[in-house]
């Protein structure tokens, strides 16, 4: 009789273990954090690493709060066996929430990429002057991140050093294009906020803080951030499209894909990148008509818009441009981005 009870207990425990274990064949995303010290930064910054995994780690959710849904991950899981292409990820709209791009990072990790996203310092409402330097500091962050991955003794055995892509949203999209060889013109940048037709995304912020771009030290904008290790660049709603020099755009020699979230009549002038279609050789320009600039953020909770409205924030952050849900738009964007990366970073 005792043997029978012991057998029952063993069977129950085995069943529970099997139910809780992750199937080794199921792709899952692991997440860990490292620190780097990029040039120009006074203090180190953190980098989120998303990667394929099939074992270990603690189930966790990142990026979730009362407004945004989180993304499930396995924290500090074991990196799956093998070598994987690298994707440098930059998102420019994350001053308040550093993990709003977890949806695309997780998707790419589960498709077999090691995704590295550096997190620049979060600037406060009165730090608009410091924001100017981000235009050249963030591309440097990405290059420093790549260098850190290549020199890491653990990651070094899991990365394909000759298969590197960059994906950027908003100012991160600008960074992606500069790594591909596009260069910013300081004179054009200084005029971003001139007159009623100002198209700079931060012009109101600059104005509230008394920042005059004509008086700012922006000479570093003229320095090239080109990184010859980048094989493909994808920019979603890139800022500063009108500030690039035409000569540098014509000299871009790697595949570039640009995606605008919305239709020509709904795009903010500062995010409309359609003019780049005729300037970058072979560029692939696409739009997602029923999306908005906020479609690049995480899905909102059921009460997200109401909470934003009650706190005096922009409830449009939770709105998209059509009948499709943000989850559906994310799925389309993830396929567009992922397919472009696979096409250009595969071994074939």
Steps between C-alpha positions, in 0.01 A plus 500: 500500500783740586664420169175587323478843668865568422440410137201735483707784646781440252253501211338824621835673546615384158182637346541835673863523394411422141223759505731769629800418285560678172490281192851506356358536151306817583680824413514738793670829575761538768598834648804619686664837562857617459667838548720687255689830507442669162716793391354838595292367791594607851370178653449142374167405345312171509435280199214252479591177323214296356595160361379150407486257791346165587599447861567667832411845621211633702162574340454875508310783335670823395357835405162446660326772700152648543507641145703250298496122479823322580693246295568149639867393512729256675730718706869400485420184308768296325576615146400233252778299337636636175591835348249771416496826303501822701233768489575836659170652613439870569170659597470876528170528686597346830567790734234377741507122446816322383334173397227619261681324217504163673238371257738520201810397698324186623369416153845530342663296776251221437585516129863429574668837556697636793346842554695766688327820610703768678307726736621862492451713811140609548476877478266703717260778387763766562786324321417598143846648447658160567263337251679664207808284550292182479500533122868399493531318833241233421670371185820482706309300763405245233854461370632468855237234568614299200860524614401381848319197359798406287738516796275325752649153574156337530319674216797477267426132436136567414517790256561519129730800479451536128119501525398827667188708440353808664133582563390840626179685584466882500837647608622141508408483132722802442781317680447193282537708185816671624660163571421414138692809387245783496642824643317790665550859388546738799369798303175325414466372857530854636194600294273217621298723729495818291164664436150360507596210273740352757526124449733399783331252733647671807444863399233564765724346765793710384286815505375437856861463615631803310717289269602673176641252248682782323698563818556137597830319452403253226832462319514132602207437268739527207704201618432175319353214705538248218563146620628268229387190691133581444353295214140628501319795659127531573354834610142539620371860510854642506537857619713765329447358149536847347827565682713234328740615233398377157856406415524262797161344420609427144810325635312253723600159368314252721134394480273752675131461582286790622152460646261786574217437744197664342389660175659807337218723628524366856878492542657774706729707274795420725449125448412490131797323342355456150754746357779251572352259247664678210826580677628173648597249227269198498314604816181309577233746617170373640214632711256341743195720424290413806783558748610812688831607652380342824456161337872456560430481874382204704137394505293695751304344781121516492513807726813656351332780305271589790795517740697724264202732461439520874865592558495771234713304254432429134250215482575473126807302607263205525323566169583367156377628167245239389292202598788264562633451850853600595581131540408444135706798389793374706473163331519662157792721598683209659463298180618793284802563719581136563474401134732781393756396760481134403536586134815705558663320794452137400796283406379463143 
